[in-house]
Amino acid sequence: MSPCSEDFVVAHTAEEAVDRLAALHLQATSALSQALKRYLKERIKPDAAQQRQFRYPELRLTYLCQGEVPTTVRAYAKVQVPGTYSVTVTHPAAFRKYLLEQLRPLMNDFTLCVEVGVSQQNIPYPYVVEQGDELAGSGVTAAELARVFPSTDLSAATDGTADGLYDWENTDPLPLALFDAARVDFSLRRLVHYTGSDWRHVQPWILLTNYHRYVDQFIRYGLDMLVGESRFTRMVLPGNVVVERGMAEGEMQAIIENVIWHRYQMPAYHLQAEDGHGITLVNIGVGPSNAKNITDHLAVLRPHCWLMIGHCGGLRQSQTIGDYVLAHAYMRRDGILDRVLPPNIPLPALAEVQQALQEAAKQVTGEQGDELKKRLRTGTVLTYDDRNWELRWAQERPLINLSRAVAVDMESGTIAAQGYRLRVPYGTLLCVSDKPLHSEIKLPGAAGAFYERAVTQHLHIGIAALDLLRSQLNSLHSRKLRSFDEPPFR
């Protein structure tokens, strides 16, 4: 193997690589933060040498294939072609577990040169400003700061790798991961803005819903877990409000009642566990645009799975209010992702997720065989961007008929497409809340009775499915979501 780059330091273990990444990132962000405070207070500009300190650390991997390529059924942490791979890294201390999970098997299975050094990519100054209080009352505008310090460059924060826009034959170095530091930092700040809590609280198992009633039940479930015997240790609510095991239930309830969740567009609730495999619930609201927005940002955290649990309109006469629909195909009529993932691209149902959702439904409802089939139907889910699509029923009917769709909603197709596009395992279990084509519309009285009866059970099925999937991580992260031009990291 040829010698590694002179400007980078060789790391002999995964731990050594991540430790150096963390040290370099801390040095860079501290230098940038101190220079920013100095400028706000004394108007002293950083010189050229100081500005070179404001750069992300970089992880670089060189693989020179000698002999036969190691074979593995693992879907990630493998290199397929010889070459140099690199990625800039942000917050390596927070991403330590993920980085080690990628590097350890790579370094065990392949003969590699792993190096860590300082990249040429600047850290934008807004990413070291935690609350914005530093800027208040300084008399310095954002435009002025952008002339003195590196600022956000949206041309550098792209999804080109995820969308297959990389020229693998003529690129050096090749991408080591789907997202670089600039793209990750961009999303981390957006997550705080939309969800109302620190991105570090987000758990690797994610439930997405479009109704606040699921939030109420998730909080109730979380309280039960914290009061009783469970692996969960605390729950973080919007505004970074925390309730912890050991608190009196009355104290927990009082804290929850004072949470001002409606300040945030897509409030998130995080039930954290001792083993790091907690659950996050995000109320994404209504519509495919919201669904794309939040999953764009959650994806940089590389969650193990996201599931959509929400309501849908039943399209079959045989369905009844409260029945479940397990999506095994998606007909995307929302148009949100058509430019990057055309609707003619098939979205595969992931067997592991489908089986977990069906098994969870059996466990929670206590039904099986024909009794479960009466309530749980698999089929195609149609996703629209128009809530009042019924007004175009005459035009839409032939296509719906051809697709054999059994349910209609506004988010599931987008969430599945984003999971496919961004390599996050996905699934959808919906509950029929109305039958718009069969004169069973969502009237206030009927809707209230339905919500009271169905929401708790539906949420518990989603949680039970995630519990089942936790035990099969290797098969969950399958090769179905990987392309042939794929970065080594998951």
C-alpha positions in Angstrom: 0.0 0.0 0.0 1.2 3.5 -0.9 1.9 5.8 2.0 -0.9 7.9 3.4 -1.2 11.7 2.8 1.5 13.8 4.5 -1.0 16.4 5.9 -3.1 13.8 7.6 -2.4 11.6 10.6 -2.9 7.8 10.3 -5.4 6.2 12.7 -4.7 2.6 13.6 -8.0 2.0 15.3 -11.5 3.2 14.8 -11.4 4.7 18.3 -8.2 6.6 17.5 -9.8 8.1 14.4 -13.0 9.3 16.1 -11.0 10.7 19.0 -8.9 12.8 16.6 -11.9 13.9 14.7 -13.5 15.1 18.0 -10.3 16.9 19.0 -10.0 18.7 15.7 -13.7 19.7 15.6 -13.4 21.1 19.2 -10.3 23.1 18.3 -12.0 24.5 15.2 -15.3 25.4 16.7 -13.6 26.9 19.8 -11.3 29.0 17.6 -14.3 30.2 15.5 -16.4 31.0 18.6 -13.7 32.9 20.3 -12.9 34.9 17.2 -16.6 35.7 16.8 -16.9 36.9 20.3 -13.8 39.0 20.0 -15.1 40.7 16.8 -18.5 41.4 18.4 -16.8 43.0 21.4 -13.7 44.7 20.0 -14.3 44.6 16.2 -11.0 42.7 15.7 -11.0 40.7 12.5 -9.3 37.2 12.4 -6.2 37.1 10.3 -5.5 34.6 7.5 -3.8 32.1 9.9 -6.7 32.3 12.3 -9.2 31.8 9.5 -7.5 28.6 8.5 -8.4 27.2 11.9 -12.1 27.5 11.1 -12.4 24.3 9.1 -14.1 20.9 9.6 -12.1 17.8 10.3 -11.9 15.3 7.5 -11.9 11.5 7.6 -10.1 9.8 4.7 -9.9 6.2 3.8 -7.6 4.7 1.1 -8.3 1.2 -0.2 -6.0 -0.5 -2.7 -7.5 -3.8 -3.6 -5.0 -6.6 -3.6 -6.3 -10.0 -4.7 -9.9 -11.0 -4.1 -12.4 -8.5 -2.6 -13.7 -9.7 0.8 -17.2 -11.0 0.5 -19.9 -9.9 3.1 -23.6 -9.9 3.2 -23.5 -6.7 5.3 -25.2 -3.9 3.4 -22.9 -1.2 4.7 -19.3 -0.7 6.0 -17.7 -2.1 2.9 -15.8 -0.7 -0.1 -16.6 -2.0 -3.5 -13.9 -0.3 -5.7 -10.3 0.7 -5.0 -9.6 4.4 -4.3 -9.6 7.1 -1.7 -12.9 8.0 0.1 -13.4 11.0 2.3 -16.0 13.0 4.2 -15.9 16.1 6.4 -17.4 15.4 9.8 -19.3 17.6 12.3 -20.0 16.9 15.9 -17.9 13.6 15.9 -18.3 13.3 19.7 -22.1 13.2 19.3 -21.9 10.8 16.3 -19.3 8.6 18.0 -21.4 5.5 18.2 -22.4 5.7 14.5 -18.8 6.4 13.3 -17.5 3.5 15.3 -20.2 1.2 13.9 -19.0 2.1 10.4 -15.3 2.1 10.9 -14.8 -1.0 13.0 -16.0 -3.6 10.5 -14.4 -1.6 7.6 -11.0 -1.8 9.3 -11.5 -5.4 10.3 -12.5 -6.7 6.9 -10.4 -4.6 4.5 -6.8 -3.5 4.3 -7.1 0.2 4.6 -5.2 3.4 5.4 -7.4 5.5 7.6 -6.4 9.1 8.1 -7.7 12.1 9.9 -6.8 15.8 9.2 -8.1 19.3 8.6 -10.2 19.7 5.5 -10.6 22.7 3.2 -14.3 23.2 4.1 -15.0 26.1 6.3 -17.4 25.9 9.3 -20.1 28.6 8.8 -20.2 30.9 11.8 -24.0 30.4 12.5 -23.2 26.8 13.4 -21.2 27.8 16.5 -23.8 30.3 17.7 -26.0 28.3 20.0 -28.9 30.6 20.9 -28.2 33.8 19.1 -27.8 35.8 22.3 -24.2 36.6 21.4 -25.4 38.7 18.5 -28.1 40.6 20.4 -27.2 44.2 21.2 -23.8 44.0 19.4 -24.8 46.3 16.6 -23.4 43.9 14.1 -25.6 42.7 11.3 -25.6 39.2 9.8 -24.4 40.7 6.5 -21.4 42.2 8.1 -20.5 39.0 9.9 -20.7 37.1 6.6 -18.0 39.4 5.2 -15.7 38.7 8.1 -16.4 35.0 8.9 -17.2 32.0 6.8 -21.0 31.9 6.3 -23.5 29.3 5.1 -22.9 28.3 1.5 -26.0 26.5 0.3 -24.2 25.3 -2.8 -22.0 23.2 -0.5 -25.0 21.6 1.3 -26.5 19.2 -1.3 -27.9 15.7 -1.6 -25.9 14.9 -4.7 -24.4 11.7 -3.3 -27.8 10.4 -2.1 -29.4 11.3 -5.4 -26.7 9.6 -7.5 -25.4 12.7 -9.0 -21.7 11.9 -8.3 -19.5 11.0 -11.2 -17.8 7.9 -9.6 -15.5 7.3 -12.5 -13.9 10.7 -12.6 -14.1 11.8 -8.9 -11.2 11.8 -6.5 -11.7 11.4 -3.6 -14.9 9.4 -3.6 -17.7 10.1 -1.0 -17.3 8.1 2.2 -20.8 8.9 3.4 -24.1 10.2 2.1 -23.8 13.6 3.9 -20.9 15.8 4.6 -20.4 18.2 7.5 -22.1 21.2 5.9 -25.2 19.2 4.9 -25.4 17.7 8.4 -25.0 21.0 10.2 -27.6 22.5 8.0 -30.2 19.9 9.0 -29.2 19.8 12.7 -30.2 23.5 13.0 -33.4 22.9 11.1 -34.3 20.1 13.4 -34.0 22.4 16.4 -36.1 25.0 14.7 -39.0 22.7 13.6 -39.1 20.2 16.5 -38.4 22.6 19.4 -35.8 20.4 21.0 -32.0 19.8 20.7 -31.2 17.4 17.9 -29.1 15.3 20.3 -32.3 14.1 21.9 -33.6 12.4 18.7 -33.6 8.7 19.1 -32.8 6.1 16.4 -36.3 4.7 16.2 -38.8 7.2 14.9 -42.6 7.4 14.7 -44.1 10.0 12.4 -47.8 11.0 12.8 -50.1 13.7 11.6 -52.4 14.0 14.6 -51.8 15.5 18.0 -53.9 12.8 19.6 -51.1 10.4 19.0 -48.8 12.7 21.0 -51.2 12.6 23.9 -51.1 8.8 24.0 -47.3 8.7 23.5 -46.9 11.0 26.5 -49.2 8.7 28.5 -47.2 5.7 27.4 -43.9 7.4 28.3 -45.2 8.3 31.8 -46.3 4.6 32.3 -42.8 3.5 31.3 -41.0 5.9 33.6 -43.2 5.1 36.6 -43.1 1.3 36.1 -40.3 -1.1 35.3 -38.9 -0.5 31.8 -35.6 0.3 30.0 -36.6 3.9 29.5 -35.0 6.6 31.7 -36.5 9.9 30.7 -38.7 11.8 28.2 -37.7 15.1 26.5 -40.6 17.3 25.4 -40.6 20.4 23.1 -38.6 23.2 24.6 -36.1 20.7 26.0 -38.4 20.1 28.9 -37.4 16.9 30.7 -39.3 14.4 32.9 -37.2 11.6 34.4 -37.6 8.3 36.2 -37.7 8.9 39.9 -40.0 11.9 39.7 -43.4 11.7 41.3 -46.1 11.1 38.7 -47.9 14.3 39.8 -44.7 16.3 39.3 -44.3 14.8 35.8 -47.9 15.6 34.9 -47.5 19.2 36.1 -44.4 19.7 33.9 -46.1 18.2 30.9 -49.1 20.4 31.2 -46.9 23.5 31.1 -45.1 22.6 27.9 -45.9 25.1 25.1 -45.7 22.7 22.3 -47.7 24.8 19.8 -44.8 27.2 19.4 -43.1 24.7 17.1 -44.2 23.6 13.7 -43.4 19.9 14.1 -43.0 19.2 17.8 -41.0 16.1 18.8 -41.1 13.9 21.9 -38.2 11.7 22.8 -38.5 8.7 25.1 -34.9 7.8 25.9 -33.5 4.5 27.0 -30.5 3.2 28.9 -29.2 1.3 25.8 -29.5 4.3 23.5 -32.4 2.6 21.5 -35.2 5.0 22.5 -38.1 6.2 20.5 -38.9 9.6 19.0 -42.4 10.7 18.0 -42.7 13.7 15.7 -46.1 15.3 14.9 -45.3 16.4 11.3 -48.7 17.9 10.6 -50.6 17.5 7.4 -49.2 17.3 3.9 -46.4 15.8 1.8 -44.3 19.0 1.9 -44.0 18.7 5.7 -43.2 15.0 5.3 -40.3 15.7 3.0 -39.1 18.6 5.1 -38.7 16.7 8.4 -37.3 13.5 6.8 -34.7 15.5 4.9 -33.3 16.6 8.3 -33.9 13.5 10.3 -31.9 11.5 7.8 -28.6 13.0 8.7 -28.9 11.4 12.1 -28.9 8.0 10.3 -31.9 6.5 12.3 -32.5 2.8 12.1 -36.1 3.1 11.0 -39.0 5.5 10.6 -42.6 4.5 10.6 -45.7 6.5 9.6 -48.7 5.9 11.9 -51.5 8.2 10.9 -55.0 8.2 9.5 -56.2 7.5 6.0 -59.4 7.4 4.0 -60.5 3.8 3.2 -61.3 3.3 -0.5 -63.0 -0.1 -0.3 -66.6 -0.8 0.7 -65.5 -3.8 2.9 -63.4 -1.6 5.2 -64.8 -0.1 8.4 -63.8 2.8 10.5 -60.9 1.8 12.7 -59.5 -0.8 10.3 -55.8 -0.8 9.6 -53.9 -0.5 6.3 -50.4 -1.9 6.0 -48.9 -0.3 2.9 -47.1 -2.7 0.6 -47.0 -0.3 -2.3 -47.3 3.5 -2.8 -48.9 5.4 -5.6 -47.3 8.9 -5.4 -49.6 11.6 -6.8 -48.2 14.3 -4.5 -45.4 15.5 -6.9 -43.1 16.5 -4.1 -40.1 14.3 -5.0 -40.7 13.9 -8.8 -37.6 15.8 -9.8 -35.2 13.7 -7.8 -37.1 10.4 -7.5 -39.5 10.0 -10.4 -42.8 8.3 -9.5 -42.1 5.5 -11.9 -39.3 4.3 -9.7 -40.7 1.4 -7.6 -40.5 1.7 -3.8 -39.9 -1.9 -2.4 -41.8 -2.9 0.7 -39.2 -4.0 3.3 -40.0 -7.5 4.4 -38.6 -7.0 7.9 -40.7 -3.9 8.5 -43.9 -5.5 7.0 -43.5 -8.6 9.1 -42.8 -6.6 12.3 -45.9 -4.4 11.8 -48.1 -7.4 11.2 -46.7 -9.3 14.2 -47.1 -6.2 16.3 -50.8 -5.9 15.2 -51.4 -9.5 16.2 -49.7 -9.0 19.6 -51.5 -5.7 20.5 -55.0 -6.6 19.2 -54.9 -10.2 20.3 -56.4 -11.2 17.0 -54.9 -13.5 14.4 -55.8 -15.5 11.3 -59.1 -14.5 9.7 -60.0 -12.2 12.6 -56.9 -10.1 12.0 -57.4 -10.1 8.3 -60.8 -8.5 8.8 -59.1 -5.5 10.5 -55.7 -5.4 8.8 -55.5 -5.1 5.1 -52.3 -4.9 3.0 -52.4 -2.9 -0.2 -51.5 0.2 -2.2 -51.7 3.5 -0.5 -52.4 6.6 -2.7 -50.8 9.8 -1.5 -52.1 13.2 -2.7 -51.0 16.8 -2.1 -54.6 17.9 -2.3 -56.7 17.3 0.7 -59.9 17.8 -1.3 -59.0 15.3 -4.1 -62.6 14.0 -3.9 -63.7 17.1 -5.9 -61.8 15.5 -8.8 -63.2 12.1 -8.3 -64.5 11.6 -11.8 -61.0 12.3 -13.2 -59.1 10.3 -10.6 -61.3 7.2 -10.4 -59.8 5.3 -13.4 -56.3 5.6 -12.1 -57.3 4.7 -8.6 -59.1 1.7 -10.0 -56.1 0.6 -12.1 -53.8 0.9 -9.0 -56.0 -1.2 -6.8 -55.4 1.3 -4.0 -57.1 0.5 -0.7 -56.4 3.8 1.1 -55.6 7.4 0.5 -53.5 9.9 2.6 -51.2 12.8 2.2 -47.9 11.8 3.8 -47.1 8.0 3.5 -45.8 8.0 -0.1 -43.4 10.8 0.6 -42.1 9.3 3.8 -41.5 5.9 2.1 -39.9 7.7 -0.9 -37.6 9.6 1.4 -36.7 6.4 3.3 -35.8 4.8 0.0 -33.9 7.8 -1.3 -32.0 8.5 1.9 -31.4 4.8 2.8 -33.5 4.8 6.0 -35.7 1.7 6.5 -39.4 2.7 6.3 -42.9 1.4 6.8 -46.5 2.6 7.0 -49.4 1.5 9.1 -52.5 3.6 8.8 -55.9 3.6 10.5 -59.1 4.2 8.5 -60.8 7.3 9.9 -63.3 7.9 7.1 -64.6 6.4 3.8 -65.0 9.4 1.5 -66.2 7.4 -1.5 -68.9 5.5 0.6 -70.7 8.4 2.3 -68.8 7.8 5.6 -67.1 11.2 6.1 -65.4 12.5 9.2 -68.2 14.1 11.2 -67.3 15.5 14.6 -69.3 13.1 16.8 -68.2 9.9 14.9 -64.6 11.2 14.7 -64.4 11.8 18.4 -65.6 8.3 19.2 -63.2 6.8 16.7 -60.2 8.7 18.1 -61.0 7.6 21.6 -61.1 4.0 20.6 -58.4 3.6 18.0 -55.5 5.9 18.6 -54.1 4.2 21.7 -54.1 0.8 20.1 -52.6 2.1 16.9 -49.7 3.8 18.7 -49.0 0.7 20.7 -48.7 -1.3 17.5 -46.2 1.1 16.1 -44.1 0.9 19.3 -44.3 -2.9 19.4 -43.1 -3.0 15.8 -40.1 -0.9 16.6 -39.3 -3.3 19.6 -39.4 -6.2 17.2 -37.1 -4.5 14.7 -34.5 -3.7 17.4 -33.6 -7.3 17.5 -32.8 -7.6 13.8 -30.7 -4.6 12.9 -28.4 -6.5 10.5 -31.2 -7.7 8.3 -33.1 -4.4 8.7 -30.3 -2.4 7.1 -30.6 -4.4 3.9 -29.0 -4.2 0.5 -32.4 -3.3 -1.0 -31.8 0.4 -0.2 -28.2 0.4 -1.5 -27.2 1.3 -5.1 -24.1 -0.1 -6.9 -22.4 3.3 -6.6 -22.6 3.6 -2.8 -20.5 5.2 -0.1 -19.0 2.8 2.4 -20.9 4.3 5.4 -24.5 3.6 6.0 
